[in-house]
Amino acid sequence: MFVVSLHYKVPLEQVDAHIEGHISWLKAGYAKGMFLASGRKVPRDGGVILAKGKRKDLEAELTNDPFHQHDLADYTITEFDPVMVADGLEALQG
């Protein structure tokens, strides 16, 4: 499991100009079964994606994000092994 933390490098106006493409890219990641959850940081200086799969596949997928292609955000990938989860989130283990 991975936590991908995005940090915007540009003003929000530039981010918002590419938000529709970013959302389409996220939807494709969900359809592939790679993304499990995503959302904006509060305050809105970036976002977070929970992902599963192989790190090399995730890294390749991140290069398709319009935010990456237009150099709008930096990405930090943290891998972790969820050995304990709340009831109902057992699918995250494994």
C-alpha positions, 0 to 999 in steps of 0.5 A, spaced: 500 500 500 502 507 498 500 514 500 502 519 495 502 526 497 502 531 492 504 538 494 503 544 489 508 548 486 504 553 483 498 558 485 491 554 485 489 558 479 494 554 475 492 547 478 485 549 477 486 550 469 488 542 469 483 539 475 478 536 469 484 532 466 487 530 473 480 528 475 479 524 469 486 521 470 484 519 477 478 516 475 482 511 470 486 509 476 480 507 480 478 503 474 484 500 473 484 498 481 490 502 483 487 507 487 483 506 493 482 513 495 484 520 494 482 527 496 485 534 497 489 536 503 486 541 508 489 547 507 489 546 499 496 545 498 496 539 495 492 532 495 493 525 497 492 518 494 492 511 497 494 506 492 495 499 491 500 495 486 507 495 485 511 501 486 514 501 479 507 501 476 505 506 481 511 511 479 509 510 471 502 511 472 504 518 476 507 520 470 500 520 466 497 525 471 496 532 468 499 535 474 506 532 473 506 533 465 505 540 467 510 541 473 504 543 477 506 538 483 511 534 487 510 527 489 512 523 495 511 516 495 510 512 502 510 505 502 507 501 508 504 495 510 497 495 513 497 490 519 491 493 523 485 496 520 478 498 522 472 493 521 470 494 514 477 496 511 480 488 511 481 489 504 486 494 505 491 488 508 495 484 504 
